[in-house]
């Protein structure tokens, strides 16, 4: 199955004080496919606010006219403005207005807690 990679960046700052800014995408989708299919599954690890997924979906629709986009995430927070077609886990607040912080396995490396060789 052809696969493509669309990196998006919206957070800046240190691991403890990250702030979300404008979502930035590349000009082209990185893919080995000879041509883009009409059906795409857009996958992300975490759907916290829906902003990145909504903008990535719109980028695909604008860049590849006629494409049909469905979305899948590992963790979907119910406060998100995006509703993925598929999700592995639905995350709800543990108290009113208090949401759990999802720690990705790769964050330990990014934060300097472990060396790459020990992954």
C-alpha positions in Angstrom: 0.0 0.0 0.0 1.4 3.4 -0.9 2.3 5.6 2.0 3.1 9.3 2.4 4.5 11.5 5.1 3.2 14.9 5.9 5.2 16.5 8.7 3.4 19.3 10.5 4.8 21.5 13.2 2.9 23.7 15.5 4.6 23.6 18.9 7.7 25.5 19.9 9.6 25.9 23.1 11.0 23.5 25.7 9.3 20.3 26.8 7.9 22.0 29.9 6.8 25.3 28.3 5.6 24.4 24.8 3.2 26.8 23.1 1.2 26.1 20.0 1.5 28.5 17.2 0.7 28.4 13.5 0.7 24.9 11.9 3.3 24.7 9.2 3.3 22.0 6.4 5.8 21.4 3.6 5.0 22.3 0.0 4.8 18.6 -1.0 3.8 15.3 0.5 6.8 13.0 0.9 5.7 9.7 -0.8 7.1 6.9 -2.9 3.7 6.5 -4.7 3.9 7.3 -8.4 0.6 9.2 -8.1 -1.7 10.1 -5.2 -4.7 7.9 -4.8 -8.2 9.3 -4.3 -8.6 7.8 -0.8 -6.3 8.8 2.0 -6.1 7.8 5.6 -4.5 10.7 7.6 -3.0 9.3 10.8 -1.8 11.2 13.9 -0.8 10.1 17.3 -2.8 12.6 19.4 -5.9 14.6 18.7 -5.9 17.2 21.4 -7.6 20.3 19.9 -8.3 19.1 16.4 -6.4 22.0 14.9 -3.5 20.1 13.3 -5.8 17.3 11.9 -8.3 19.8 10.5 -5.5 21.9 8.9 -3.7 18.8 7.5 -7.0 17.5 6.1 -7.6 20.8 4.4 -4.0 20.9 3.1 -4.6 17.5 1.4 -8.0 18.6 0.0 -6.4 21.8 -1.4 -3.3 20.1 -2.8 -4.9 17.0 -4.2 -8.4 18.0 -5.6 -10.9 15.1 -5.5 -9.1 13.2 -2.7 -11.3 11.7 0.0 -9.7 11.9 3.5 -10.5 9.9 6.6 -8.6 10.3 9.8 -7.3 7.9 12.5 -5.6 8.7 15.9 -4.2 6.8 18.8 -5.6 9.1 21.4 -8.6 11.4 20.8 -9.4 13.9 23.5 -13.2 14.6 23.6 -12.6 18.4 23.7 -11.1 18.3 20.2 -12.9 20.2 17.4 -12.1 17.3 15.1 -13.9 14.0 15.1 -11.6 11.2 13.8 -13.1 8.4 11.8 -11.0 5.9 13.9 -9.4 6.2 17.3 -7.7 3.6 19.6 -8.4 5.5 22.8 -10.9 8.2 23.7 -9.6 10.5 26.5 -12.0 12.3 28.8 -11.2 14.8 31.6 -10.4 13.2 35.0 -11.9 16.3 36.7 -13.8 19.2 35.3 -11.4 21.1 33.0 -8.5 18.8 33.9 -7.1 16.7 31.1 -4.5 14.0 31.3 -1.2 14.7 29.7 -0.3 12.0 27.2 3.4 11.1 27.3 4.6 9.5 24.0 7.3 6.9 24.2 9.7 9.1 22.1 9.3 12.1 24.4 11.8 10.5 26.9 14.4 10.7 24.1 13.5 14.3 23.1 13.7 15.5 26.7 17.2 14.0 27.1 16.1 11.4 29.6 17.5 8.5 27.7 20.1 8.1 25.0 19.0 6.9 21.5 21.1 3.7 21.9 19.0 2.7 24.9 15.7 3.0 23.0 
